[in-house]
Amino acid sequence: MREKWKNNFSEWYNEIIEKAEILDIRYPVKGLYVWFPYGFKIRKHVLNLIRNILEEKNHKEALFPLLIPEQEFSKEAKHIKGFEDEVYWVTHGGLEPLNVKLALRPTSETAIYPMFAVWIRSHSDMPLKVYQIVNTFRYETKHTRPLIRLREITTFKEAHTAHASYEDAERQVTEATEMYKKFFDALGVPYSISRRPDWDKFPGAEYTTAFDTIFPDSRTLQIATVHNLGQNFAKTFNVQFENRKGEQEYVYQTCYGISDRVIASLLVIHGDDRGLCLMPEVAPIQIVIVPIWFKDSERDVDREAEKLKKELKDLRVHIDDRDVRPGSKYYDWEIKGVPLRIEIGPKDIEQEKITVVRRDTCKKQQISRGNAARKVAEILSSISEDLRKRAWGEFNEHVYFAESLGEAKKIISEKGGIVKVWWCGEEACAKEIENEATADILGIVNESSGGKCVRCEKKARSMLQLGKAY
């Protein structure tokens, strides 16, 4: 049931984006796509999850401008260098050249931090925690792919925080990591957490922590990042505060973000050859009721369907009363990943039962009409838990340890996934490992001594995680 999903993933993915009505890829600009209403509802429920998690930890939602003046964007040298090949510039207002070029935000540090400099005056103003969910623009020159590699990222959640001490900023990095773990656990998306090497961290950051997952084609996808910015941006944008001693001091900052890739991971990791298989938590329709009509039974069946829908009022329920064959309805809702299908026909009414079909297993069972609401809730909960277990099981099967560079190269070539190898800590060795293994360095884990570096055989300081990344 997951052969095409795994062995011809690219074709499966392109088909499902269209057939499940997630995105319309026919917009006449490369790398820009249109959300269908159904896909947009999935997005809405995913964003509701992260909003709730953030606001439980005292983050406040804000909205900053899309346009960033060149002089602000260019202040942080490392930052502009990291994005200089990706920025879209607005140079005209109508037919008139602008005095100052305006960047379409690739990310919003340089839009937000001039305002932090206005808002923050004292240590009592912190911690300051804001977030926004916006679109960002990056001139992606590689092969674009819906939700994975875009020129307009339409679902960019970025949080930005300011703190009175380095220790508090470090605590915020830990909190952010825990929030993302909670978020991805709710979605059933498995992950590995690692620290990006210094030469590949977020431009302007002290260090970057990344979340990676594994797709059916055994490639890895970075799905979230957390950055400790130290005082780098604070010094650039003069974000200062009066400390408890009455002295002026630069704030310490963090930021962390997710993008459309979260939606891609959710769709892909739980899918199968029939289509999507959505987690009930984020499914636009959690239950579809399909009336099964026979001669002279239509009115009774429809009445029972409506009655059941009212009993399930706390769930997202849809009655499919289209005048098409039941098999066509089953096919349509399976593609869209609706977690549970309920069939009601004259015999079900007579026997005071309903027939339920789980999307994840496609197994049918009959349940008593009398306790339907309770039983349906239990089944949905079971679907969520089973999908999580399956996803983590498959993920863990594709995480390997290699004792040599040759073994790492062989695993990546034949199996893909994530491969861990010992590393001495030297950048030159890491780049040779990356080159010889024909892989990408995903991050650094296990900051402690262990075996010997697979490249130079010196004592290892940590492990590198390797993979073929999107």
C-alpha angles and dihedrals in degrees: 000000000000102000098110091038089060107027100039100025098152093056091044092051095049091048096048095049088059104033096045089048097238101135136000105223095191097092107129097240121079114247095015121106140180122236115230113220092252094051090044090056090054087051090050094054092046091052091048088059095053092042091055092048093049095046092049084063094050099261115151122212116235138164126227128189123277094222120074121191113241093237091056094044092049097050095087103062097195091047096052091044090054092053104028094107093048105047124112112212128207107212104166138050101206104313095334120098111236120242089223124032115236123216122216100231115263084180129342112242091108092048097046105039097062084060092048086058088058098042101045119073107140141025085253089068090067151128088043113188122181134159138183136194109215145136120270130192129222126170097235110194097182125083106301120224130185112268092349108064115014143162091212113040102200099184106049113154111187126175123196126192138183126203140185095229142030090239092056091049089051090052088052091054088054091047092049091050091051091048091054091047089054091047096050092043089056089052093045091237111145120217148180119221121213141152117254114237114258093251091056103039126119109290108264096013128124088220141338131222118201138198116214131185133188125243127211091261087059093248119131127237126200106226105173142011135199120197133195103207097184110196096315098109092033091061092046095050096032095241101172137160139191109253126211090274091057092252127132114247136170116251124242116235144197134184134186135182151182131193146189087302088080089062091047091052093048092051096043105041096054097037130107140181092289092058135257123004106196128202107245090234092068104023112123087216115029095181131023117197114208115195112215107211128199129173113309092354101094097097095048093046093048091048091052092047091053091046091053092048090056090051089053093049093134090062133066102258130174128189112213103211096159116141095245134105117284091240091060090051092050090051094049095050094043090056090051092050100236103179098222135024122197120198120199123186136156093272091052090053091048092050093041091237139112130213116233127191122196114219094212096056100016087222121147126219137167121232132188115268090221096066098027097125094053094043094048091053090051092050093050090050090050091050091054093049094045092050090051092050093048093048094049091045092054091044094052091049088063099050112095141176120220123198094198140031091244091054091048091052091049093050093048092047097046105027109014117196122108121326122193121207134174116257135190094219097249117131093218091056092047092053091048090050090050092048098045095044089048088227142113124254106240097182150296125282138173100036092205138090119272130138130348127295109266090224108041101011092230118140109290120240097189145337130273121216113217132190146139101271129200 
